[in-house]
Amino acid sequence: MRWKMGAGIVVLILLLWGLTGPHFMMSLDKSTYSPGEEPELTIRNVGLTPVYFGQGYLLYRWENGSRVGVRTPFIFIAVLYDLPPFHSWRQSVALKYLPENESPGEPRPYPDLPPGRYRLVKEICGPLVGCRKASVEFEVSG
């Protein structure tokens, strides 16, 4: 009888874990980068249901104790990635910014991010519970 109760508790925990998702981990390959390097962003689905996300991301720089948005020069095509349970996905992130009064997408070399502390934010969604914002921090050294 005990094993039935134990098995029932395990099933209940797994069901709750699956319904409270999305469960994922987001990380970068390093915490500090030099100008011109391209970090590799990894998203791991550690849940029981798939997670969904696009290729785009937001970038923020820490200035005077608050986050300030960084304009990136890239236009992301609206492609939705479906990451099955216990799989991972990798993306290279270009550490470039778009100077003021310039338009994204024009083919030219863009300047590297200046030294400082940054946060990369990505929206990751799951069935039933909706979307959550995930972030990782990193530094660009001078």
LUMTOR-960683 format. One record per atom (N, C-alpha, C): x, z negated, y; residue in one letter. Coordinates in steps of 0.02 Angstrom, whole numbers, padded with zeros to 5 digits, always signed. Atoms other than C-alpha are relative to their C-alpha. Example, Ala and Ser with C-alpha at 12.3 -4.5 7.8 and 13.67 -1.06 7.14 Angstrom:
+00045+00000-00059A
+00615-00390-00225A
+00045+00000+00060A
-00042+00003-00059S
+00684-00357-00053S
-00039-00037+00055S
//
This chain:
+00041+00000-00060M
+00000+00000+00000M
+00043+00000+00063M
-00044+00003-00059R
+00144-00038+00118R
+00027+00069+00020R
-00028-00066-00016W
+00216+00137+00103W
-00051+00044+00034W
+00052-00039-00033K
+00048+00212+00154K
-00006-00019+00073K
+00004+00023-00070M
+00043+00104+00310M
+00062+00024+00039M
-00062-00023-00032G
+00225+00147+00349G
-00002+00075+00013G
+00005-00072-00008A
+00193+00332+00322A
-00049+00017+00055A
+00050-00011-00053G
+00039+00323+00434G
+00029-00014+00069G
-00032+00016-00064I
+00142+00241+00572I
+00048+00055+00020I
-00047-00054-00013V
+00276+00376+00557V
-00038+00063+00024V
+00040-00058-00019V
+00144+00514+00567V
-00027-00009+00071V
+00026+00014-00066L
+00066+00431+00719L
+00054+00006+00054L
-00056-00004-00048I
+00235+00415+00807I
+00019+00073+00011I
-00017-00071-00006L
+00276+00598+00770L
-00053+00038+00039L
+00055-00033-00036L
+00105+00653+00833L
+00004-00017+00075L
-00006+00020-00070L
+00125+00553+00994L
+00061+00031+00033L
-00061-00031-00026W
+00302+00619+01017W
-00013+00073+00016W
+00014-00071-00012G
+00241+00798+01000G
-00048+00011+00057G
+00050-00009-00053L
+00094+00774+01119L
+00024-00023+00068L
-00024+00024-00065T
+00195+00688+01256T
+00058+00042+00026T
-00056-00043-00020G
+00322+00830+01273G
-00010+00030+00068G
-00056-00029+00037P
+00406+00934+01327P
+00059-00049-00004P
-00059+00042+00010H
+00559+00846+01257H
+00061+00047-00002H
-00057-00045-00006F
+00720+00930+01308F
+00059-00038+00031F
-00060+00026-00033M
+00898+00897+01366M
+00030+00059+00037M
-00031-00052-00040M
+00981+00996+01504M
+00070-00026+00021M
-00068+00021-00016S
+01170+00991+01531S
+00043+00059+00022S
-00050-00049-00019L
+01319+01083+01604L
+00062-00012-00043L
-00059+00007+00041D
+01482+01115+01513D
+00053-00045+00030D
-00047+00044-00034K
+01582+01015+01643K
-00037-00035+00058K
+00031+00033-00058S
+01546+00899+01790S
+00032+00022+00066S
-00034-00022-00061T
+01672+00973+01915T
+00025+00072-00010T
-00019-00070+00004Y
+01704+01157+01952Y
+00042+00019+00061Y
-00038-00029-00055S
+01826+01254+02059S
-00039+00058+00028S
+00035-00059-00028P
+01762+01388+02179P
+00015+00061-00043P
-00008-00060+00040G
+01734+01549+02082G
-00016-00010-00074G
+00018+00012+00070E
+01698+01465+01914E
-00074+00008-00009E
+00071-00005+00017E
+01532+01492+01826E
-00018-00052-00052E
+00022+00050+00048P
+01455+01339+01745P
-00045+00031-00053P
+00046-00021+00053E
+01363+01360+01581E
-00053-00055-00008E
+00056+00046+00006L
+01192+01277+01583L
-00029+00006-00070L
+00029+00001+00068T
+01122+01225+01413T
-00065-00040+00002T
+00063+00035+00009I
+00942+01178+01376I
-00011-00006-00074I
+00012+00014+00071R
+00907+01096+01208R
-00071-00027-00008R
+00067+00025+00015N
+00731+01074+01141N
+00007-00052-00055N
-00006+00054+00049V
+00732+00904+01053V
-00069-00025-00021V
+00068+00020+00017G
+00543+00897+01031G
-00028+00039-00058G
+00035-00031+00057L
+00417+00954+00903L
-00041+00061+00020L
+00038-00058-00025T
+00335+01087+01013T
+00047+00044+00040T
-00043-00044-00039P
+00408+01239+01102P
+00000-00021+00074P
-00002+00008-00073V
+00463+01229+01284V
+00007+00070+00031V
+00001-00064-00035Y
+00447+01369+01412Y
+00033-00009+00068Y
-00032+00003-00066F
+00550+01408+01567F
+00022+00070+00019F
-00025-00063-00026G
+00610+01550+01676G
+00074-00002+00011G
-00072-00005-00011Q
+00784+01608+01719Q
+00020-00031+00067Q
-00015+00024-00067G
+00772+01548+01900G
+00014-00075+00003G
-00015+00071-00011Y
+00832+01382+01969Y
+00005-00011+00075Y
-00010+00020-00069L
+00843+01288+02133L
+00066-00037+00004L
-00065+00032-00010L
+01007+01224+02204L
-00003-00042+00063L
-00001+00045-00058Y
+01029+01075+02320Y
+00070-00028+00009Y
-00064+00029-00018R
+01181+01005+02410R
-00012-00068+00032R
+00005+00065-00031W
+01204+00822+02455W
+00034+00001+00068W
-00028+00003-00068E
+01229+00804+02644E
-00028-00062+00034E
+00020+00061-00036N
+01224+00636+02736N
-00053-00040-00037N
+00045+00042+00040G
+01133+00548+02594G
-00066+00032-00020G
+00062-00033+00021S
+00996+00677+02567S
+00016+00070-00028S
-00009-00067+00030R
+00971+00841+02473R
-00023+00054+00049R
+00016-00057-00042V
+00972+01004+02569V
+00001+00062-00044V
+00005-00060+00041G
+00916+01167+02488G
+00055+00050+00017G
-00050-00052-00008V
+01048+01302+02462V
-00033+00066-00017V
+00027-00066+00013R
+00994+01482+02478R
+00046+00037-00047R
-00040-00038+00048T
+01051+01582+02327T
-00014+00074+00009T
+00008-00072-00012P
+01079+01770+02336P
-00033+00039-00057P
+00023-00035+00060F
+00998+01810+02170F
-00076+00002-00003F
+00071-00008+00011I
+00826+01876+02131I
-00010-00002-00076I
+00011+00008+00071F
+00762+01820+01961F
-00064+00036-00020F
+00059-00035+00026I
+00643+01931+01863I
-00042-00051-00037I
+00046+00049+00029A
+00490+01836+01804A
-00005+00009-00076A
-00001-00001+00073V
+00535+01821+01620V
-00008-00072-00023V
+00011+00067+00026L
+00471+01670+01525L
+00033-00005-00069L
-00035+00012+00064Y
+00584+01604+01386Y
-00039-00052-00040Y
+00034+00044+00047D
+00506+01520+01234D
+00054-00029-00045D
-00052+00033+00040L
+00624+01393+01155L
-00032-00042-00055L
+00031+00037+00056P
+00568+01336+00981P
+00032-00070-00008P
-00027+00067+00012P
+00593+01155+00925P
+00070+00003-00031P
-00068+00009+00026F
+00775+01104+00891F
+00045+00061+00009F
-00044-00056-00017H
+00850+01262+00968H
+00028-00013+00070H
-00029+00006-00067S
+00957+01283+01123S
+00006+00069+00032S
-00004-00062-00039W
+00977+01414+01260W
+00054-00011+00053W
-00054+00005-00049R
+01125+01449+01376R
-00008+00052+00055R
+00003-00044-00058Q
+01136+01525+01549Q
+00061-00012+00043Q
-00054+00007-00049S
+01284+01560+01664S
-00030-00007+00069S
+00024+00013-00067V
+01260+01496+01841V
+00055+00020+00049V
-00049-00021-00049A
+01349+01585+01983A
-00001-00049+00059A
-00005+00048-00055L
+01410+01462+02115L
+00011+00036+00065L
-00002-00039-00061K
+01372+01575+02262K
-00058-00021+00044K
+00056+00014-00045Y
+01263+01554+02416Y
-00011+00060+00046Y
+00020-00054-00044L
+01173+01668+02536L
+00006-00024+00072L
-00007+00021-00069P
+01231+01652+02717P
-00065+00011+00040P
+00060-00006-00042E
+01098+01631+02852E
-00006+00071+00026E
+00016-00066-00027N
+01015+01790+02917N
+00020+00058-00045N
-00014-00053+00048E
+01057+01888+02760E
-00054+00001-00052E
+00052-00007+00050S
+00939+01954+02628S
+00029-00001-00071S
-00025+00000+00070P
+00956+01925+02440P
-00004+00069-00031P
+00003-00062+00039G
+00991+02067+02321G
+00042+00056+00025G
-00043-00054-00025E
+01104+02172+02431E
+00066-00002-00038E
-00062+00000+00040P
+01255+02226+02326P
+00063-00008+00043P
-00062+00015-00036R
+01406+02143+02405R
+00026-00067-00027R
-00025+00065+00023P
+01519+01995+02367P
-00030-00057+00042P
+00028+00058-00034Y
+01438+01828+02410Y
+00052-00056+00001Y
-00050+00054-00004P
+01537+01676+02466P
-00013-00054-00054P
+00005+00055+00047D
+01575+01535+02343D
-00029-00062+00035D
+00026+00063-00028L
+01489+01367+02366L
+00058-00041+00028L
-00053+00043-00027P
+01592+01253+02479P
+00006-00064-00042P
-00008+00063+00037P
+01662+01092+02404P
-00055-00049+00018P
+00052+00050-00011G
+01534+00955+02383G
-00036-00017-00065G
+00040+00021+00057R
+01406+00876+02268R
-00066+00038+00000R
+00059-00042+00005Y
+01261+00982+02205Y
-00046-00024-00056Y
+00050+00012+00053R
+01103+00968+02101R
-00034+00066-00016R
+00035-00059+00024L
+01032+01111+01997L
-00066-00023-00030L
+00067+00020+00022V
+00843+01098+01966V
-00034+00059-00033V
+00035-00052+00038K
+00744+01196+01838K
-00066-00029-00024K
+00065+00022+00024E
+00560+01185+01791E
-00008+00020-00073E
+00008-00012+00072I
+00527+01167+01604I
-00070-00023-00019I
+00070+00014+00016C
+00352+01172+01532C
-00010-00006-00076C
+00018+00008+00070G
+00270+01123+01369G
-00076+00002-00008G
+00073-00002+00010P
+00098+01137+01290P
-00030-00070+00011P
+00040+00060-00009L
-00033+01006+01331L
+00018-00042+00062L
-00019+00045-00055V
+00067+00909+01463V
+00021+00036+00063V
-00018-00037-00061G
+00118+01045+01584G
+00075+00004+00010G
-00069-00013-00019C
+00282+01063+01677C
+00034-00062+00029C
-00042+00054-00028R
+00423+00945+01725R
+00061+00032+00031R
-00062-00023-00032K
+00571+00968+01840K
+00059-00037-00032K
-00060+00028+00030A
+00739+00941+01756A
+00058+00015+00048A
-00057-00012-00045S
+00903+00924+01851S
+00065-00025-00030S
-00067+00021+00017V
+01089+00908+01825V
+00041+00002+00064V
-00043+00003-00058E
+01220+00861+01954E
+00071+00022-00019E
-00069-00021+00011F
+01394+00932+01974F
+00035+00001+00068F
-00039-00004-00061E
+01534+00944+02101E
+00040+00064+00001E
-00045-00056-00011V
+01631+01089+02174V
+00060-00028+00037V
-00060+00027-00031S
+01810+01040+02213S
+00031+00051+00047S
-00029-00045-00050G
+01910+01112+02355G
+00068+00019-00013G
//
